[in-house]
Amino acid sequence: MNFTDVVESRPGEGNAHFENDPSNGTNATLCMEEDLEVLDSGLSGIVGRSTALREVLELVEMVAPSDSTVLLQGETGTGKELVARAIHDRSRRTDRSFVKLNCAAIPTGLLESEFFGHERGAFTGAIAQKVGRLELADKGSLFLDEIGDIPLELQPKLLRALQEQEFERLGSTRTKKVDVRVVAATNRDLEEMIGQKQFRSDLYYRLNVFPISIPPLRERPEDIPLLVQHFARQFERRMNKSIEGIAVETMDALSRHRWPGNIRELQNVIERAVVVYVKGNLSVKKSWLSRECPQTESPTGPSFKRPGMKDREMIGAALAETRGRVSGPWGAAVKLGMPASTLESKIKSLNINKHSFKTVD
């Protein structure tokens, strides 16, 4: 089954419909179809049909059958783990382990042991042998979330393990060979961290074999109604409730919101709405929606969008600041407040060489 087979539901399936025609002045209600789940079947929970999402899924299709390392970049809450799972599920390793490690959630002193494991007595408190995540992921996939939070002193050892596919447990001199496919993810600008001496360039190049930029929810607004219905149905079942529908004005408000917390924020808002739901249409209070954080707003500094500033100058200034990076949370598109696809089109039409900005200091 191709991704497009799932993302595009069949006629009459997985779509909201109007209970009343909104043009006749009555209160229109969007009803939730029972078969909405066709939208994410076989896609590890990925829901949507926007162009931005399709582009990501096309890249997933390309890279999944290989063993190439993948680096997922995007803001927090955009679904990087779901994309990592989709890559594993569509690879030849799908029947083997998918091992996850959040590098930001483990105390620095224990992270090395989580990666490589340890022998009994390797350090104070090591009262039993421990198998590390690399060993657990042998013949399968290892998902390293928040890779930018790995301490600098641990990075050379991780680089060697990924490069040579071998390591030693703490307290052991025996080298273990593994066959692991790595998918890493971060919401941080690793190139900027390299410049600040916080991340090793050799590890970055080892991870950045096949980069995929996950778009924020504000760049795929057409997916918001589908996600709202998906989460409403999910929590409705979990809480044993029966939701009649979703008011059109509620859906419009949700679709217009910028969602600085992305899909995770939307999911939490819908869960809250279902918790307090009693009868009638599902509704969301305006006070539940977060204020937009600075990274989701257009820049207001003197380098961008000055009165009379031409597109070429404005785009050039943004590309210079981002060193030629267009997409991602630190790309020029975010600074200019436009979708990455729109900026790419402008760059092409204005014949701007974005690669020339990579050497700008």
CORBELPE-V753063 format. One record per residue. RES is the residue in three letters. PSI is psi in degrees with one decimal (999 if undefined). OMEGA is omega in whole degrees, -180 to 180 (NA if undefined). Layout:
# CORBELPE-V753063
<<RES & PSI & OMEGA> <RES & PSI & OMEGA>>
This chain:
# CORBELPE-V753063
<<MET & 129.2 & 178> <ASN & 158.3 & 178> <PHE & -39.9 & -178> <THR & -27.5 & 178> <ASP & -30.0 & -177> <VAL & -42.1 & -176> <VAL & -36.7 & 177> <GLU & 103.5 & -180> <SER & 157.0 & -180> <ARG & 158.5 & -178> <PRO & 128.1 & 177> <GLY & -2.3 & -178> <GLU & 141.9 & 172> <GLY & 15.1 & -178> <ASN & 148.3 & 173> <ALA & 148.5 & 176> <HIS & 159.6 & -180> <PHE & 126.9 & 175> <GLU & -35.7 & 174> <ASN & 149.0 & 179> <ASP & 119.0 & -178> <PRO & -18.2 & -178> <SER & -11.4 & -175> <ASN & 8.2 & 175> <GLY & -6.8 & 180> <THR & 167.6 & 178> <ASN & 110.0 & -178> <ALA & 145.2 & 180> <THR & 133.2 & 174> <LEU & 119.5 & 180> <CYS & 146.1 & -178> <MET & 125.8 & 179> <GLU & 143.6 & 179> <GLU & -29.5 & -174> <ASP & 24.7 & 178> <LEU & -27.3 & -175> <GLU & -15.2 & 179> <VAL & -22.8 & -178> <LEU & -28.0 & -177> <ASP & 7.1 & 179> <SER & 125.5 & 179> <GLY & 5.9 & -177> <LEU & 22.0 & 177> <SER & 34.1 & 177> <GLY & 5.2 & 179> <ILE & 125.0 & -176> <VAL & 131.6 & 176> <GLY & 166.1 & 178> <ARG & 17.8 & -179> <SER & 159.3 & 178> <THR & -41.0 & -180> <ALA & -41.0 & 179> <LEU & -38.2 & 179> <ARG & -40.5 & -180> <GLU & -39.5 & 177> <VAL & -45.2 & -177> <LEU & -31.2 & 175> <GLU & -40.1 & 177> <LEU & -38.0 & 177> <VAL & -43.4 & 178> <GLU & -40.3 & -178> <MET & -46.7 & -169> <VAL & -24.4 & -174> <ALA & -45.0 & -177> <PRO & -17.7 & -180> <SER & 178.8 & 173> <ASP & 14.9 & -177> <SER & 144.2 & 176> <THR & 137.9 & -179> <VAL & 135.6 & 175> <LEU & 113.7 & 179> <LEU & 125.0 & -179> <GLN & 134.7 & 180> <GLY & 165.5 & -179> <GLU & 163.3 & 178> <THR & 140.5 & 177> <GLY & 9.5 & -178> <THR & -5.4 & 177> <GLY & 32.7 & -179> <LYS & -37.6 & 180> <GLU & -36.7 & 178> <LEU & -39.2 & 178> <VAL & -40.8 & 177> <ALA & -42.8 & 178> <ARG & -38.8 & 179> <ALA & -39.2 & 178> <ILE & -44.5 & 179> <HIS & -45.1 & -176> <ASP & -26.4 & -178> <ARG & 12.7 & 179> <SER & 173.9 & 178> <ARG & -5.8 & 178> <ARG & 9.8 & -172> <THR & -27.7 & 180> <ASP & -1.2 & 179> <ARG & -177.5 & -172> <SER & 142.3 & 169> <PHE & 102.1 & -174> <VAL & 131.5 & -177> <LYS & 143.5 & 174> <LEU & 116.5 & 176> <ASN & 107.2 & -174> <CYS & -18.8 & -180> <ALA & -14.1 & -175> <ALA & -10.2 & -177> <ILE & 130.2 & 177> <PRO & 142.9 & -176> <THR & -41.7 & -177> <GLY & -18.6 & -178> <LEU & -9.4 & -174> <LEU & -39.1 & 180> <GLU & -41.4 & 178> <SER & -35.2 & 178> <GLU & -39.3 & 179> <PHE & -54.1 & -167> <PHE & -12.9 & -177> <GLY & 176.0 & 179> <HIS & 160.9 & 175> <GLU & 158.8 & 177> <ARG & 132.0 & 179> <GLY & 7.6 & -179> <ALA & -30.0 & 178> <PHE & 169.9 & 180> <THR & 124.4 & -179> <GLY & -9.1 & 178> <ALA & 79.0 & -174> <ILE & -7.6 & 179> <ALA & 158.9 & 177> <GLN & 142.2 & 179> <LYS & 132.7 & 176> <VAL & 127.9 & -178> <GLY & 171.1 & -177> <ARG & -35.9 & 178> <LEU & -42.7 & -180> <GLU & -39.0 & 179> <LEU & -30.2 & -177> <ALA & 4.0 & -179> <ASP & 129.6 & -177> <LYS & 1.4 & 180> <GLY & -147.3 & -178> <SER & 142.9 & 177> <LEU & 119.6 & 179> <PHE & 112.4 & 179> <LEU & 98.6 & -180> <ASP & 150.1 & -179> <GLU & 49.6 & -178> <ILE & -24.5 & 180> <GLY & -9.8 & -179> <ASP & 5.3 & 177> <ILE & 129.8 & 180> <PRO & 144.1 & -177> <LEU & -36.7 & -177> <GLU & -19.7 & 180> <LEU & -17.0 & -174> <GLN & -39.5 & 179> <PRO & -38.8 & -180> <LYS & -38.8 & 177> <LEU & -41.0 & 179> <LEU & -46.6 & -180> <ARG & -41.0 & -180> <ALA & -40.8 & -180> <LEU & -38.2 & -177> <GLN & -45.8 & -175> <GLU & -11.6 & -177> <GLN & 42.1 & 177> <GLU & 156.3 & -178> <PHE & 172.7 & 173> <GLU & 139.2 & 173> <ARG & 153.8 & 175> <LEU & 132.1 & -180> <GLY & 7.4 & -179> <SER & 149.5 & 175> <THR & 1.0 & -179> <ARG & 123.1 & 180> <THR & 131.1 & 179> <LYS & 132.8 & 177> <LYS & 139.9 & 178> <VAL & 162.8 & 175> <ASP & 94.2 & -172> <VAL & 134.0 & 173> <ARG & 125.5 & -174> <VAL & 131.6 & 170> <VAL & 119.4 & -179> <ALA & 155.9 & -180> <ALA & 149.5 & 178> <THR & 151.6 & 171> <ASN & 14.5 & -180> <ARG & 159.3 & 179> <ASP & 97.1 & -175> <LEU & -34.0 & 179> <GLU & -39.1 & 177> <GLU & -38.6 & 178> <MET & -35.0 & 176> <ILE & -44.5 & 179> <GLY & -28.1 & 179> <GLN & 8.5 & 179> <LYS & 31.5 & 179> <GLN & -9.7 & -179> <PHE & 137.5 & -177> <ARG & 134.1 & 180> <SER & -35.2 & -179> <ASP & -35.0 & 176> <LEU & -39.1 & 179> <TYR & -46.9 & -179> <TYR & -29.1 & 177> <ARG & -34.5 & -179> <LEU & -29.8 & -171> <ASN & 41.6 & 179> <VAL & -47.4 & -179> <PHE & 88.8 & -179> <PRO & 142.0 & 175> <ILE & 124.1 & 178> <SER & 121.9 & -179> <ILE & 121.1 & -177> <PRO & 143.9 & 174> <PRO & 161.1 & -176> <LEU & -29.6 & -179> <ARG & -17.1 & 178> <GLU & 1.8 & 177> <ARG & 55.1 & -175> <PRO & -26.3 & -180> <GLU & -14.0 & 178> <ASP & -12.5 & -175> <ILE & -47.2 & 178> <PRO & -38.2 & 179> <LEU & -41.2 & 179> <LEU & -39.3 & 178> <VAL & -48.5 & 180> <GLN & -39.4 & 179> <HIS & -48.7 & -179> <PHE & -37.2 & 178> <ALA & -44.2 & 178> <ARG & -40.8 & -179> <GLN & -49.6 & -178> <PHE & -28.4 & 176> <GLU & -46.0 & 179> <ARG & -42.2 & -177> <ARG & -35.1 & -177> <MET & 5.8 & 177> <ASN & 48.8 & 177> <LYS & 167.1 & 178> <SER & 105.4 & -177> <ILE & 128.9 & -177> <GLU & -37.6 & -178> <GLY & -174.3 & 179> <ILE & 125.1 & -179> <ALA & 141.1 & -179> <VAL & -39.8 & -180> <GLU & -33.0 & 176> <THR & -45.3 & 180> <MET & -38.2 & 178> <ASP & -42.6 & 180> <ALA & -41.1 & 179> <LEU & -36.6 & -179> <SER & -27.6 & -179> <ARG & -20.6 & -177> <HIS & 147.7 & -176> <ARG & -16.7 & 176> <TRP & 66.0 & 178> <PRO & -25.6 & 177> <GLY & 3.3 & 175> <ASN & -147.0 & -172> <ILE & -35.2 & 180> <ARG & -41.7 & 179> <GLU & -44.8 & 179> <LEU & -44.3 & 179> <GLN & -43.9 & -179> <ASN & -38.4 & 179> <VAL & -43.5 & 180> <ILE & -38.5 & 177> <GLU & -43.6 & 179> <ARG & -40.6 & 180> <ALA & -38.6 & 180> <VAL & -34.8 & 179> <VAL & -43.7 & -176> <VAL & -3.2 & -177> <TYR & 135.3 & 176> <VAL & -56.0 & 178> <LYS & 170.7 & -180> <GLY & -148.2 & -179> <ASN & 145.3 & 175> <LEU & 133.8 & -179> <SER & 158.2 & -179> <VAL & 130.7 & 178> <LYS & 144.0 & -180> <LYS & -33.8 & -178> <SER & -17.2 & 179> <TRP & -19.7 & -176> <LEU & 132.9 & -176> <SER & 156.0 & 171> <ARG & 149.5 & -178> <GLU & 134.0 & 178> <CYS & 160.7 & -175> <PRO & -35.4 & -174> <GLN & -14.6 & -180> <THR & -4.6 & -177> <GLU & 157.1 & 177> <SER & 144.9 & 180> <PRO & 147.2 & 180> <THR & 2.3 & -179> <GLY & 169.3 & -176> <PRO & -17.4 & -177> <SER & -15.2 & -173> <PHE & 137.1 & 171> <LYS & 42.6 & 171> <ARG & 150.0 & 178> <PRO & 129.6 & 178> <GLY & -1.3 & -179> <MET & 129.8 & -179> <LYS & 158.1 & -178> <ASP & -42.9 & -178> <ARG & -43.2 & 180> <GLU & -43.9 & -178> <MET & -45.7 & 180> <ILE & -39.6 & 178> <GLY & -40.9 & 180> <ALA & -41.8 & 180> <ALA & -43.2 & 180> <LEU & -35.3 & 178> <ALA & -41.1 & -179> <GLU & -32.6 & -178> <THR & 7.7 & 180> <ARG & 41.1 & 175> <GLY & -1.3 & -180> <ARG & 128.8 & -178> <VAL & -54.0 & -175> <SER & -178.8 & -179> <GLY & 168.0 & -176> <PRO & -19.1 & -180> <TRP & 16.9 & -178> <GLY & 169.8 & -178> <ALA & -30.2 & -179> <ALA & -42.7 & 179> <VAL & -41.8 & -179> <LYS & -29.9 & -180> <LEU & -6.2 & 177> <GLY & 37.4 & 179> <MET & 157.4 & 177> <PRO & 147.6 & -179> <ALA & -37.4 & -180> <SER & -36.4 & 178> <THR & -43.6 & 180> <LEU & -40.4 & 178> <GLU & -41.1 & 179> <SER & -41.7 & 179> <LYS & -41.1 & 179> <ILE & -41.3 & -180> <LYS & -44.8 & -177> <SER & -30.9 & 180> <LEU & -0.4 & 178> <ASN & 46.7 & 178> <ILE & 131.5 & 177> <ASN & 96.0 & -177> <LYS & -25.1 & -178> <HIS & -23.1 & 180> <SER & -16.8 & -178> <PHE & -10.2 & -177> <LYS & -21.1 & -179> <THR & 1.1 & -179> <VAL & 131.8 & 178> <ASP & 999 & NA>>
